[in-house]
């Protein structure tokens, strides 16, 4: 029996138990369809019958599930996340609200004007401000409290890109180039890790992890939340490697976020850290695309590398102090 077939049987068993427990109006004829996964190892199935529809998530069995824990925290603070109706984290089972198939990325493709683009991003910023403004006292005792974008984490992400993109994908072998890239990123990561304040970050707040249901922005994939700079999620949203937002809209949204959050930074300081965070985040994303290709032979993400590299070039050109980093990265990229 194929793995997907056996998983469908497991989903059916879990779901029947939830139907009985919650008295849902499903019959034995419900249809179970595997949903296209993202870069994670979680598996999702849609269970539907007539006008009824739910999503089942199969995750790794555990004593505590961060998705469920953070869902409760976010929902109680009026942050739009999917409803969770039933779960057994020890079995890796979660029954969720079906948010449909309209990711922000798909929604953006249907827009007719820059004004429409600003409107939907404005809604994304409003939800983001709610997350980043949660007091750290709200996560006392939760695992997210122990995770942060400290120097070690930021550098680990950067080294991952060096390994999978620079060394394996570009096949770079020159010690000087590799040294220059790592040294430049080390300097950026040190500046970022020394900066304050720290806030609760979603960690992956971009157009594939935001859904649009009935015109409302809904947030998914927040189980890996951790502490970090306010700029982190904002960069994830506005420097998305999947979509290029109108530049004037981007400027207005950065200013809006800054005005609505109390970072204690001047606007110039905020924007400088935003740029450095964008360099680190985009470089990290490039490494993720290369790693997924190398380890999973999943080639869907390769098409985003070129766009991400041009974004990286633009960001580094803004700051002459990192010219050696820029020259080293792009010398390797264009000679591969």
C-alpha positions as CSV (number, residue, x, y, z in Angstrom):
1,X,0.0,0.0,0.0
2,X,1.4,3.4,-0.9
3,X,2.2,5.9,1.8
4,X,-0.5,8.4,0.7
5,X,-3.2,5.7,0.7
6,X,-2.2,4.5,4.2
7,X,-2.3,8.1,5.4
8,X,-5.7,8.7,3.9
9,X,-7.0,5.7,5.9
10,X,-5.4,7.3,9.0
11,X,-7.0,10.6,8.3
12,X,-10.3,8.9,7.9
13,X,-10.0,7.2,11.2
14,X,-9.1,10.4,13.0
15,X,-11.8,12.4,11.2
16,X,-14.6,9.9,12.0
17,X,-13.6,10.2,15.7
18,X,-13.9,14.0,15.4
19,X,-17.3,13.8,13.6
20,X,-18.7,11.7,16.4
21,X,-17.2,13.9,19.1
22,X,-18.2,17.2,17.6
23,X,-21.5,16.0,16.0
24,X,-20.5,17.2,12.6
25,X,-23.0,16.7,9.7
26,X,-20.8,14.4,7.6
27,X,-21.7,10.9,6.3
28,X,-19.3,8.1,5.5
29,X,-19.1,9.4,1.9
30,X,-16.8,12.4,2.7
31,X,-14.0,12.9,0.1
32,X,-10.4,13.1,1.3
33,X,-7.9,14.9,-0.9
34,X,-4.2,15.5,-0.4
35,X,-3.3,19.2,-0.5
36,X,-0.1,20.4,-2.2
37,X,2.5,20.8,0.5
38,X,4.9,23.7,1.1
39,X,8.6,23.3,2.1
40,X,7.7,21.7,5.4
41,X,7.3,18.0,6.3
42,X,3.7,18.5,7.6
43,X,1.0,16.9,5.4
44,X,-2.4,18.4,4.8
45,X,-5.7,16.8,3.7
46,X,-9.0,18.3,2.8
47,X,-12.1,16.4,4.0
48,X,-15.2,17.6,2.2
49,X,-18.8,16.6,1.6
50,X,-21.4,18.9,-0.1
51,X,-20.9,22.4,1.4
52,X,-18.9,21.1,4.4
53,X,-15.1,21.2,4.4
54,X,-12.3,20.8,6.9
55,X,-8.6,20.4,6.8
56,X,-6.6,17.7,8.6
57,X,-3.0,18.3,9.4
58,X,-0.7,15.4,10.1
59,X,2.3,16.5,12.1
60,X,5.0,14.8,14.1
61,X,3.6,13.3,17.3
62,X,4.6,15.3,20.4
63,X,3.7,16.1,24.0
64,X,3.1,19.7,23.0
65,X,2.4,21.3,19.6
66,X,3.5,24.9,19.0
67,X,0.9,25.4,16.2
68,X,-1.9,24.6,18.7
69,X,-0.4,26.5,21.5
70,X,0.3,29.6,19.5
71,X,-3.1,29.3,17.8
72,X,-4.8,29.7,21.2
73,X,-2.6,32.7,22.0
74,X,-3.1,34.5,18.7
75,X,-6.8,33.8,18.5
76,X,-7.3,35.1,22.1
77,X,-5.7,38.4,20.9
78,X,-7.9,38.8,17.9
79,X,-5.2,37.7,15.4
80,X,-6.9,35.9,12.4
81,X,-5.7,32.3,12.4
82,X,-7.5,29.2,11.4
83,X,-10.0,27.7,13.8
84,X,-8.9,24.5,15.5
85,X,-11.8,22.2,16.2
86,X,-10.1,19.0,17.4
87,X,-6.6,17.7,18.0
88,X,-4.5,15.0,19.5
89,X,-0.9,16.2,19.4
90,X,0.4,12.9,20.8
91,X,-0.8,11.3,17.5
92,X,0.1,14.3,15.4
93,X,-3.5,15.1,14.4
94,X,-5.1,18.5,14.1
95,X,-8.5,19.3,12.6
96,X,-8.6,22.9,11.3
97,X,-10.8,25.4,9.5
98,X,-10.6,25.1,5.8
99,X,-9.3,28.5,4.6
100,X,-9.6,27.6,0.9
101,X,-6.8,27.7,-1.7
102,X,-6.4,31.5,-2.1
103,X,-2.9,32.4,-0.9
104,X,-1.9,36.0,-0.8
105,X,0.4,35.2,-3.8
106,X,-2.6,34.0,-5.8
107,X,-4.8,36.9,-4.7
108,X,-2.1,39.4,-5.8
109,X,-2.2,38.0,-9.3
110,X,-5.8,38.9,-9.7
111,X,-5.5,42.6,-8.6
112,X,-6.3,45.4,-11.0
113,X,-4.4,48.3,-9.5
114,X,-1.6,49.5,-7.1
115,X,-4.4,50.8,-4.9
116,X,-5.8,47.3,-4.5
117,X,-2.3,46.0,-3.8
118,X,-1.8,48.6,-1.0
119,X,-5.2,47.7,0.5
120,X,-4.5,44.0,0.9
121,X,-0.9,44.7,2.2
122,X,-2.4,47.2,4.6
123,X,-4.5,44.4,6.0
124,X,-1.4,42.2,6.3
125,X,0.4,44.9,8.2
126,X,-2.5,45.3,10.6
127,X,-2.3,41.6,11.5
128,X,1.5,41.8,11.7
129,X,1.4,44.7,14.1
130,X,-0.9,42.6,16.4
131,X,1.6,39.8,16.5
132,X,4.7,41.9,17.0
133,X,3.0,44.0,19.6
134,X,2.1,41.1,21.9
135,X,3.9,41.6,25.2
136,X,6.6,39.1,26.0
137,X,4.8,38.3,29.2
138,X,2.2,36.5,26.9
139,X,4.7,33.8,26.0
140,X,6.0,33.1,29.5
141,X,6.7,29.4,29.8
142,X,6.1,28.7,26.1
143,X,8.8,27.2,23.9
144,X,8.8,30.4,21.7
145,X,10.3,32.2,24.7
146,X,13.4,30.1,24.4
147,X,13.9,30.7,20.7
148,X,15.4,33.8,19.2
149,X,17.2,35.2,16.2
150,X,20.4,35.5,18.1
151,X,23.8,35.6,16.4
152,X,24.2,31.9,16.3
153,X,20.8,31.4,14.6
154,X,21.3,34.1,12.0
155,X,24.8,32.8,11.2
156,X,23.6,29.2,11.0
157,X,21.0,30.3,8.4
158,X,23.7,32.2,6.5
159,X,26.1,29.3,6.6
160,X,23.3,27.0,5.3
161,X,23.2,29.3,2.2
162,X,26.9,29.2,1.8
163,X,26.8,25.4,1.9
164,X,23.9,24.7,-0.3
165,X,24.0,27.7,-2.7
166,X,27.6,28.9,-2.8
167,X,29.4,25.6,-2.5
168,X,27.0,23.0,-3.9
169,X,24.8,25.0,-6.3
170,X,27.3,27.5,-7.6
171,X,30.2,25.0,-7.0
172,X,32.4,27.8,-5.7
173,X,35.9,26.6,-4.5
174,X,37.9,29.8,-4.0
175,X,38.8,30.2,-0.4
176,X,39.0,34.0,-0.7
177,X,35.5,34.4,-2.1
178,X,34.0,32.1,0.5
179,X,35.9,33.9,3.3
180,X,34.7,37.3,2.1
181,X,31.1,36.1,1.9
182,X,31.1,34.6,5.4
183,X,32.9,37.6,6.9
184,X,30.5,40.1,5.5
185,X,27.5,38.1,6.7
186,X,29.1,37.7,10.1
187,X,29.3,41.5,10.4
188,X,25.6,41.9,9.4
189,X,24.5,39.2,11.8
190,X,26.4,40.8,14.6
191,X,24.8,44.2,14.0
192,X,21.3,42.5,13.9
193,X,21.8,40.4,17.0
194,X,23.0,43.3,19.0
195,X,20.0,45.5,18.1
196,X,16.9,45.9,20.2
197,X,14.0,45.6,20.9
198,X,13.0,42.0,20.5
199,X,9.4,41.1,19.7
200,X,7.4,37.9,18.9
201,X,8.1,37.1,15.2
202,X,6.0,34.9,13.0
203,X,9.2,33.9,11.3
204,X,7.8,33.2,7.8
205,X,5.4,36.0,7.2
206,X,5.2,36.0,3.4
207,X,2.7,35.6,0.5
208,X,2.6,31.8,0.6
209,X,1.8,31.7,4.4
210,X,-1.0,34.2,4.3
211,X,-4.4,33.2,3.0
212,X,-7.3,35.4,1.8
213,X,-10.7,34.1,2.7
214,X,-13.8,36.3,2.1
215,X,-11.5,39.3,1.7
216,X,-9.9,38.7,5.1
217,X,-6.2,38.0,5.6
218,X,-5.7,34.7,7.6
219,X,-2.3,33.6,9.0
220,X,-0.8,30.1,8.8
221,X,2.5,28.4,9.5
222,X,3.4,30.3,12.7
223,X,4.5,27.2,14.7
224,X,8.2,28.2,14.4
225,X,7.6,31.7,15.9
226,X,10.6,33.1,17.8
227,X,11.9,36.3,19.2
228,X,13.6,38.8,16.9
229,X,13.7,42.3,15.7
230,X,10.5,44.1,14.6
231,X,12.0,44.3,11.1
232,X,12.2,40.5,10.6
233,X,8.5,39.8,9.7
234,X,8.2,43.2,7.9
235,X,11.1,42.2,5.7
236,X,9.6,38.7,5.1
237,X,6.4,40.4,3.9
238,X,7.8,43.3,1.8
239,X,11.0,41.7,0.5
240,X,9.2,38.5,-0.4
241,X,11.2,36.4,-2.9
242,X,7.9,35.3,-4.6
243,X,6.4,38.8,-5.4
244,X,7.7,42.3,-6.1
245,X,5.5,44.9,-4.4
246,X,5.2,48.4,-6.0
247,X,8.0,50.5,-4.6
248,X,5.8,53.4,-3.5
249,X,3.4,51.1,-1.7
250,X,6.4,49.5,0.0
251,X,7.6,52.9,1.3
252,X,4.2,53.8,2.6
253,X,3.8,50.4,4.3
254,X,7.2,50.6,6.0
255,X,6.3,54.1,7.3
256,X,2.9,52.8,8.5
257,X,4.4,49.9,10.4
258,X,7.0,52.2,12.0
259,X,4.3,54.7,13.1
260,X,2.1,51.9,14.6
261,X,4.9,50.2,16.6
262,X,7.1,51.5,19.4
263,X,10.6,50.3,18.5
264,X,12.5,53.1,20.3
265,X,14.6,53.5,17.0
266,X,14.8,56.6,14.9
267,X,13.3,56.1,11.4
268,X,16.8,56.1,9.9
269,X,17.9,53.5,12.4
270,X,14.8,51.4,11.7
271,X,15.4,51.6,7.9
272,X,19.1,50.7,8.2
273,X,18.3,47.6,10.3
274,X,15.5,46.8,7.8
275,X,18.0,46.7,5.0
276,X,20.4,44.5,6.9
277,X,17.6,42.2,7.9
278,X,16.5,42.0,4.3
279,X,20.0,41.0,3.2
280,X,20.2,38.3,5.8
281,X,16.6,37.1,5.1
282,X,16.9,37.1,1.3
283,X,20.3,35.3,1.5
284,X,18.7,32.8,3.8
285,X,15.8,32.2,1.4
286,X,18.2,31.6,-1.5
287,X,19.9,28.9,0.6
288,X,16.5,27.3,1.4
289,X,15.6,27.1,-2.3
290,X,19.0,25.5,-3.0
291,X,18.7,23.1,-0.1
292,X,15.2,21.9,-1.0
293,X,16.5,21.3,-4.6
294,X,19.5,19.4,-3.3
295,X,18.0,17.3,-0.6
296,X,14.4,16.7,-1.8
297,X,14.9,17.0,-5.6
298,X,12.0,19.5,-5.5
299,X,12.8,21.9,-8.3
300,X,9.8,24.3,-7.8
301,X,11.8,26.9,-5.9
302,X,14.7,27.3,-8.4
303,X,12.8,29.8,-10.4
304,X,12.9,32.3,-7.5
305,X,16.6,32.4,-7.1
306,X,17.3,34.9,-9.9
307,X,14.7,37.3,-8.6
308,X,16.1,36.9,-5.1
309,X,19.6,37.6,-6.3
310,X,18.6,40.8,-8.0
311,X,16.9,41.9,-4.8
312,X,20.0,41.1,-2.9
313,X,22.1,43.1,-5.3
314,X,19.9,46.2,-5.0
315,X,20.0,46.0,-1.1
316,X,23.8,45.7,-1.0
317,X,24.3,48.5,-3.5
318,X,22.6,50.8,-1.0
319,X,25.4,50.3,1.6
320,X,28.9,50.8,0.3
321,X,30.3,49.3,3.6
322,X,29.3,45.9,2.3
323,X,30.6,46.3,-1.2
324,X,33.2,43.4,-0.8
325,X,30.3,41.1,0.3
326,X,28.3,42.2,-2.8
327,X,31.2,41.8,-5.2
328,X,32.2,38.4,-3.8
329,X,28.6,37.0,-4.0
330,X,28.0,38.2,-7.5
331,X,31.4,37.2,-8.8
332,X,30.7,33.7,-7.7
333,X,27.1,33.8,-9.1
334,X,28.0,35.1,-12.5
335,X,31.0,32.8,-13.0
336,X,29.1,29.6,-12.1
